[in-house]
Amino acid sequence: MSFLAPLWIVAAAVVAGAFAVALVLVERRRREVLAASGLVVRRGGGRTVAIALAIAGIALLLVAAARPQAVVTIPRAAGTVVVAVDTSASMTAEDVDPTRLAAAQAAAVSFIEAQPTTVDIGVVSFAEGALATQTPSEDHLAAEEAVDSLSATGATSLGQAILAALSAITGETVTLDGATESGESGTETTATAASTGTAASTSETDDPGYWGDATIVLISDGEDTAGPDALAAAELASSLGVHIETIGVGTAAGTTLEVDGYTVTTALDEALLTQVAETTGGSYHELADASEVDDVAAGLDLRVTAQTEETEVTALVAGAALVVLLVGGSLMIIRTGRPL
């Protein structure tokens, strides 16, 4: 325990000591006077205890004046969350009202709004490639604006989304088997992911570290049409301590849409999204309609960590002082018929 005004502790010790000495002297004098008068000296246990409680109460009030602080452990949702939103052409499909992308954006914004300021939020948009549009920070409004500005185009790479999210979390360029985030061949050094045998790479260090308080929220229709392999990327995330929560946008029945003059069929791939999530210890959530956004956001499993912080406990000490004084005063009234 520490004190913001420690001099009051000295005052508390001096006052308590002075009152204690005075109590002893007064009690001794009382006994001497009674003995000299030939009266029987009764034990003043109750009165003595009441006075002792009064002294303790006054001392506690002075301790409260010193503004004590205590280190307490507070459980809270904390860490880093990267929201990865699929912006491929298939997200323009209208099997979810109004479109898959609009529903995904609504889910992402709802999730961000629900997070405490102790959680750093980042945003990654992905199609065939992936781009960190907002690095993880306490600025949740900037993250929401980044989500709102997304538009759909191109193919889909869940693997690139995961790698870009891992790069945003670690602050290093994380890759699989020498492939850069754009999917091209790379020459960066690699660090083996022990649990999977896959290779991770960073631009500055061979050890990306362990990120047990980090989460990737991947929002997609699950149609994976470009490399690298999504499950290999998920295994790498797991080896780094990062777990992935996936949100599926679309319907299993699917629909058709026009892409570059061609009519293509697109449908929700729940199986792959479930595998990606479960590989890291996360879970899959279905978003069939934009109205379900709040329920999905509430169901996401954020890591809760215990954080210690120094908190002023003046009110608690002052309250204890008042209780002690009240007990002492009551005991004195019961014993002598008067408060002092």
RALIN-V572361 format. One record per residue. N is the residue number from 1. PSI is psi in whole degrees, -180 to 180 (* if undefined). OMEGA is omega in degrees with one decimal (none if undefined). NEAR is the number of other C-alpha atoms within 10 Angstrom. Layout:
n=N psi=PSI omega=OMEGA near=NEAR
n=N psi=PSI omega=OMEGA near=NEAR
//
This chain:
n=1 psi=141 omega=177.3 near=10
n=2 psi=170 omega=-175.8 near=14
n=3 psi=137 omega=177.8 near=19
n=4 psi=-25 omega=178.1 near=12
n=5 psi=72 omega=-170.9 near=13
n=6 psi=-20 omega=-179.4 near=14
n=7 psi=-27 omega=178.4 near=13
n=8 psi=-23 omega=175.9 near=19
n=9 psi=-41 omega=176.6 near=20
n=10 psi=-44 omega=179.1 near=13
n=11 psi=-40 omega=179.1 near=16
n=12 psi=-43 omega=-179.7 near=22
n=13 psi=-43 omega=-179.0 near=15
n=14 psi=-47 omega=-178.3 near=13
n=15 psi=-46 omega=180.0 near=17
n=16 psi=-42 omega=178.7 near=21
n=17 psi=-43 omega=-179.6 near=14
n=18 psi=-44 omega=178.3 near=12
n=19 psi=-39 omega=-179.8 near=19
n=20 psi=-45 omega=178.2 near=16
n=21 psi=-44 omega=179.4 near=12
n=22 psi=-40 omega=178.9 near=12
n=23 psi=-45 omega=179.8 near=16
n=24 psi=-45 omega=-178.0 near=12
n=25 psi=-43 omega=-180.0 near=12
n=26 psi=-43 omega=-179.4 near=12
n=27 psi=-40 omega=177.8 near=13
n=28 psi=-44 omega=179.8 near=11
n=29 psi=-40 omega=179.7 near=12
n=30 psi=-43 omega=-180.0 near=13
n=31 psi=-40 omega=-179.6 near=18
n=32 psi=-43 omega=-179.6 near=13
n=33 psi=-45 omega=179.7 near=12
n=34 psi=-40 omega=179.5 near=13
n=35 psi=-40 omega=179.6 near=12
n=36 psi=-27 omega=179.9 near=9
n=37 psi=-2 omega=-179.8 near=9
n=38 psi=16 omega=179.9 near=9
n=39 psi=154 omega=178.6 near=10
n=40 psi=130 omega=179.3 near=9
n=41 psi=111 omega=178.5 near=12
n=42 psi=149 omega=177.1 near=8
n=43 psi=130 omega=-178.6 near=9
n=44 psi=41 omega=-175.4 near=13
n=45 psi=-48 omega=-178.3 near=10
n=46 psi=-42 omega=179.9 near=15
n=47 psi=-41 omega=-179.7 near=19
n=48 psi=-43 omega=178.5 near=17
n=49 psi=-41 omega=179.9 near=14
n=50 psi=-44 omega=179.3 near=26
n=51 psi=-39 omega=178.6 near=22
n=52 psi=-40 omega=177.1 near=19
n=53 psi=-38 omega=177.5 near=22
n=54 psi=-43 omega=178.1 near=24
n=55 psi=-45 omega=179.7 near=24
n=56 psi=-39 omega=179.2 near=21
n=57 psi=-43 omega=178.1 near=25
n=58 psi=-42 omega=178.8 near=21
n=59 psi=-41 omega=178.7 near=23
n=60 psi=-36 omega=176.2 near=24
n=61 psi=-40 omega=177.9 near=21
n=62 psi=-36 omega=175.3 near=23
n=63 psi=-40 omega=177.0 near=25
n=64 psi=-37 omega=178.1 near=26
n=65 psi=-23 omega=178.2 near=22
n=66 psi=-3 omega=178.3 near=21
n=67 psi=69 omega=-178.8 near=20
n=68 psi=147 omega=176.1 near=22
n=69 psi=140 omega=178.9 near=17
n=70 psi=147 omega=176.0 near=15
n=71 psi=119 omega=-178.5 near=13
n=72 psi=151 omega=177.5 near=13
n=73 psi=123 omega=-176.2 near=13
n=74 psi=120 omega=175.4 near=11
n=75 psi=130 omega=179.0 near=11
n=76 psi=154 omega=175.3 near=15
n=77 psi=121 omega=-176.1 near=19
n=78 psi=167 omega=177.6 near=20
n=79 psi=-153 omega=-176.2 near=20
n=80 psi=133 omega=176.3 near=26
n=81 psi=128 omega=173.5 near=28
n=82 psi=122 omega=178.3 near=29
n=83 psi=114 omega=-179.5 near=30
n=84 psi=119 omega=-175.1 near=29
n=85 psi=127 omega=178.0 near=28
n=86 psi=122 omega=178.4 near=34
n=87 psi=27 omega=177.9 near=29
n=88 psi=168 omega=-176.0 near=24
n=89 psi=-31 omega=-178.8 near=21
n=90 psi=-17 omega=-179.5 near=32
n=91 psi=-4 omega=174.3 near=31
n=92 psi=-4 omega=179.8 near=20
n=93 psi=149 omega=-174.0 near=24
n=94 psi=24 omega=176.4 near=19
n=95 psi=-8 omega=169.0 near=22
n=96 psi=135 omega=-175.4 near=22
n=97 psi=129 omega=-0.6 near=15
n=98 psi=-37 omega=172.1 near=13
n=99 psi=166 omega=177.5 near=19
n=100 psi=-44 omega=-177.8 near=30
n=101 psi=-43 omega=179.8 near=29
n=102 psi=-41 omega=178.0 near=22
n=103 psi=-39 omega=178.5 near=25
n=104 psi=-42 omega=178.1 near=30
n=105 psi=-42 omega=179.1 near=25
n=106 psi=-41 omega=178.6 near=20
n=107 psi=-43 omega=-179.0 near=27
n=108 psi=-46 omega=-179.6 near=26
n=109 psi=-42 omega=178.9 near=23
n=110 psi=-42 omega=178.9 near=18
n=111 psi=-46 omega=-179.0 near=21
n=112 psi=-44 omega=-179.3 near=24
n=113 psi=-28 omega=-176.4 near=15
n=114 psi=-8 omega=-174.6 near=12
n=115 psi=143 omega=176.7 near=18
n=116 psi=163 omega=-178.2 near=13
n=117 psi=-12 omega=177.8 near=15
n=118 psi=-9 omega=179.3 near=13
n=119 psi=124 omega=174.7 near=22
n=120 psi=129 omega=-176.6 near=22
n=121 psi=132 omega=173.1 near=27
n=122 psi=163 omega=-178.9 near=29
n=123 psi=133 omega=174.7 near=29
n=124 psi=130 omega=171.9 near=29
n=125 psi=142 omega=-178.1 near=27
n=126 psi=143 omega=169.8 near=31
n=127 psi=-112 omega=174.0 near=26
n=128 psi=-34 omega=171.8 near=24
n=129 psi=-176 omega=-179.0 near=22
n=130 psi=146 omega=-177.2 near=26
n=131 psi=129 omega=175.0 near=18
n=132 psi=103 omega=-177.5 near=20
n=133 psi=-15 omega=177.3 near=20
n=134 psi=115 omega=178.7 near=22
n=135 psi=151 omega=-177.4 near=20
n=136 psi=129 omega=178.9 near=24
n=137 psi=176 omega=176.8 near=18
n=138 psi=-6 omega=-177.8 near=16
n=139 psi=84 omega=-178.0 near=15
n=140 psi=-30 omega=179.3 near=22
n=141 psi=-41 omega=178.0 near=13
n=142 psi=-37 omega=177.9 near=17
n=143 psi=-42 omega=178.5 near=26
n=144 psi=-41 omega=179.4 near=22
n=145 psi=-37 omega=177.8 near=14
n=146 psi=-40 omega=178.2 near=19
n=147 psi=-45 omega=-177.4 near=27
n=148 psi=-24 omega=-175.5 near=14
n=149 psi=-1 omega=-175.0 near=9
n=150 psi=148 omega=174.6 near=18
n=151 psi=159 omega=-171.3 near=16
n=152 psi=139 omega=174.1 near=17
n=153 psi=151 omega=170.8 near=17
n=154 psi=-173 omega=-179.1 near=17
n=155 psi=-169 omega=-175.8 near=19
n=156 psi=134 omega=172.9 near=27
n=157 psi=101 omega=176.6 near=25
n=158 psi=-34 omega=179.2 near=34
n=159 psi=-45 omega=178.2 near=28
n=160 psi=-36 omega=178.5 near=31
n=161 psi=-45 omega=-179.1 near=30
n=162 psi=-43 omega=-179.7 near=32
n=163 psi=-41 omega=178.3 near=25
n=164 psi=-39 omega=178.1 near=29
n=165 psi=-42 omega=177.2 near=34
n=166 psi=-38 omega=177.7 near=26
n=167 psi=-40 omega=178.4 near=21
n=168 psi=-37 omega=-179.1 near=24
n=169 psi=-47 omega=-174.2 near=26
n=170 psi=-20 omega=-175.5 near=18
n=171 psi=8 omega=178.7 near=15
n=172 psi=159 omega=179.0 near=18
n=173 psi=103 omega=-177.7 near=22
n=174 psi=131 omega=-179.5 near=32
n=175 psi=170 omega=175.8 near=32
n=176 psi=127 omega=172.5 near=25
n=177 psi=40 omega=175.3 near=19
n=178 psi=4 omega=177.7 near=18
n=179 psi=131 omega=178.8 near=20
n=180 psi=173 omega=-176.9 near=21
n=181 psi=-18 omega=178.1 near=23
n=182 psi=-1 omega=178.2 near=16
n=183 psi=0 omega=-178.1 near=19
n=184 psi=166 omega=178.3 near=9
n=185 psi=140 omega=-178.7 near=11
n=186 psi=165 omega=-179.4 near=15
n=187 psi=15 omega=-176.8 near=10
n=188 psi=156 omega=177.5 near=20
n=189 psi=154 omega=-176.2 near=16
n=190 psi=153 omega=174.6 near=20
n=191 psi=125 omega=-174.0 near=20
n=192 psi=134 omega=172.9 near=17
n=193 psi=109 omega=-168.0 near=20
n=194 psi=-38 omega=-171.9 near=11
n=195 psi=-16 omega=-172.3 near=11
n=196 psi=-19 omega=-176.0 near=12
n=197 psi=-2 omega=176.0 near=13
n=198 psi=168 omega=-176.3 near=18
n=199 psi=136 omega=175.0 near=20
n=200 psi=153 omega=179.1 near=27
n=201 psi=146 omega=174.1 near=27
n=202 psi=157 omega=-177.1 near=20
n=203 psi=-18 omega=-175.1 near=15
n=204 psi=-26 omega=-175.0 near=12
n=205 psi=153 omega=178.0 near=14
n=206 psi=-7 omega=-177.3 near=16
n=207 psi=101 omega=179.7 near=15
n=208 psi=-15 omega=179.2 near=22
n=209 psi=-177 omega=-179.9 near=11
n=210 psi=129 omega=-171.4 near=14
n=211 psi=67 omega=-176.2 near=19
n=212 psi=-16 omega=-179.8 near=16
n=213 psi=18 omega=-177.6 near=18
n=214 psi=146 omega=-179.0 near=24
n=215 psi=140 omega=171.3 near=27
n=216 psi=126 omega=174.4 near=28
n=217 psi=106 omega=-174.0 near=28
n=218 psi=117 omega=-177.5 near=29
n=219 psi=115 omega=-172.5 near=30
n=220 psi=167 omega=171.0 near=31
n=221 psi=-3 omega=174.2 near=34
n=222 psi=-1 omega=178.7 near=27
n=223 psi=105 omega=-174.9 near=21
n=224 psi=104 omega=-172.8 near=20
n=225 psi=2 omega=-179.4 near=15
n=226 psi=155 omega=-179.1 near=17
n=227 psi=174 omega=3.6 near=16
n=228 psi=175 omega=-176.0 near=26
n=229 psi=128 omega=-176.3 near=15
n=230 psi=-40 omega=-178.2 near=22
n=231 psi=-35 omega=175.8 near=19
n=232 psi=-40 omega=177.4 near=20
n=233 psi=-38 omega=178.2 near=26
n=234 psi=-39 omega=177.3 near=24
n=235 psi=-39 omega=176.9 near=23
n=236 psi=-44 omega=177.7 near=29
n=237 psi=-43 omega=179.4 near=28
n=238 psi=-41 omega=179.9 near=24
n=239 psi=-23 omega=177.9 near=23
n=240 psi=2 omega=178.0 near=23
n=241 psi=2 omega=-177.6 near=18
n=242 psi=131 omega=175.2 near=25
n=243 psi=152 omega=-173.0 near=30
n=244 psi=129 omega=171.2 near=30
n=245 psi=126 omega=-179.1 near=25
n=246 psi=143 omega=176.3 near=29
n=247 psi=119 omega=-179.4 near=29
n=248 psi=127 omega=-179.5 near=25
n=249 psi=123 omega=-178.7 near=32
n=250 psi=-170 omega=178.9 near=32
n=251 psi=152 omega=178.9 near=21
n=252 psi=-32 omega=178.2 near=15
n=253 psi=-32 omega=176.5 near=10
n=254 psi=-168 omega=-179.0 near=16
n=255 psi=-179 omega=175.7 near=17
n=256 psi=154 omega=175.6 near=15
n=257 psi=161 omega=-179.9 near=17
n=258 psi=125 omega=177.0 near=13
n=259 psi=114 omega=179.8 near=13
n=260 psi=40 omega=177.2 near=9
n=261 psi=-1 omega=179.4 near=7
n=262 psi=146 omega=174.5 near=9
n=263 psi=121 omega=-177.9 near=10
n=264 psi=152 omega=177.4 near=12
n=265 psi=137 omega=-180.0 near=13
n=266 psi=139 omega=-179.0 near=22
n=267 psi=157 omega=179.2 near=19
n=268 psi=130 omega=176.7 near=23
n=269 psi=85 omega=-178.1 near=19
n=270 psi=-33 omega=-176.2 near=23
n=271 psi=-47 omega=-178.8 near=11
n=272 psi=-44 omega=179.4 near=20
n=273 psi=-37 omega=177.6 near=29
n=274 psi=-43 omega=178.7 near=20
n=275 psi=-44 omega=180.0 near=18
n=276 psi=-47 omega=-178.6 near=30
n=277 psi=-49 omega=-175.2 near=25
n=278 psi=-25 omega=176.5 near=19
n=279 psi=-31 omega=-177.5 near=19
n=280 psi=3 omega=-176.4 near=22
n=281 psi=9 omega=178.2 near=14
n=282 psi=-165 omega=-178.1 near=22
n=283 psi=160 omega=-179.5 near=20
n=284 psi=142 omega=178.8 near=24
n=285 psi=136 omega=178.5 near=20
n=286 psi=135 omega=176.3 near=20
n=287 psi=89 omega=-177.0 near=24
n=288 psi=-21 omega=-176.4 near=20
n=289 psi=148 omega=-177.7 near=19
n=290 psi=-24 omega=-178.7 near=19
n=291 psi=-16 omega=-178.4 near=13
n=292 psi=4 omega=-173.6 near=14
n=293 psi=-49 omega=-175.2 near=22
n=294 psi=-41 omega=-179.9 near=16
n=295 psi=-40 omega=179.5 near=14
n=296 psi=-45 omega=180.0 near=17
n=297 psi=-40 omega=-179.5 near=21
n=298 psi=-26 omega=-177.5 near=13
n=299 psi=-7 omega=179.9 near=14
n=300 psi=142 omega=-173.4 near=18
n=301 psi=94 omega=176.2 near=15
n=302 psi=147 omega=175.5 near=23
n=303 psi=135 omega=176.0 near=16
n=304 psi=123 omega=-179.3 near=12
n=305 psi=157 omega=177.2 near=15
n=306 psi=121 omega=178.8 near=12
n=307 psi=140 omega=177.3 near=12
n=308 psi=140 omega=176.3 near=12
n=309 psi=151 omega=-179.3 near=12
n=310 psi=122 omega=-176.2 near=13
n=311 psi=136 omega=178.4 near=14
n=312 psi=131 omega=-177.1 near=19
n=313 psi=30 omega=-179.5 near=16
n=314 psi=-45 omega=-177.2 near=19
n=315 psi=-39 omega=179.9 near=13
n=316 psi=-44 omega=-179.7 near=11
n=317 psi=-42 omega=178.8 near=20
n=318 psi=-40 omega=177.3 near=20
n=319 psi=-42 omega=177.5 near=15
n=320 psi=-39 omega=179.0 near=16
n=321 psi=-44 omega=-180.0 near=24
n=322 psi=-38 omega=177.7 near=16
n=323 psi=-45 omega=179.8 near=14
n=324 psi=-44 omega=178.5 near=21
n=325 psi=-40 omega=179.3 near=23
n=326 psi=-43 omega=178.9 near=16
n=327 psi=-43 omega=179.4 near=15
n=328 psi=-44 omega=179.3 near=25
n=329 psi=-41 omega=179.1 near=20
n=330 psi=-42 omega=179.4 near=15
n=331 psi=-39 omega=179.6 near=21
n=332 psi=-43 omega=179.5 near=22
n=333 psi=-43 omega=179.1 near=14
n=334 psi=-39 omega=-175.0 near=13
n=335 psi=-40 omega=-171.3 near=15
n=336 psi=-14 omega=-177.3 near=12
n=337 psi=3 omega=177.2 near=10
n=338 psi=157 omega=-174.3 near=11
n=339 psi=-26 omega=-178.5 near=14
n=340 psi=* omega=none near=12
//
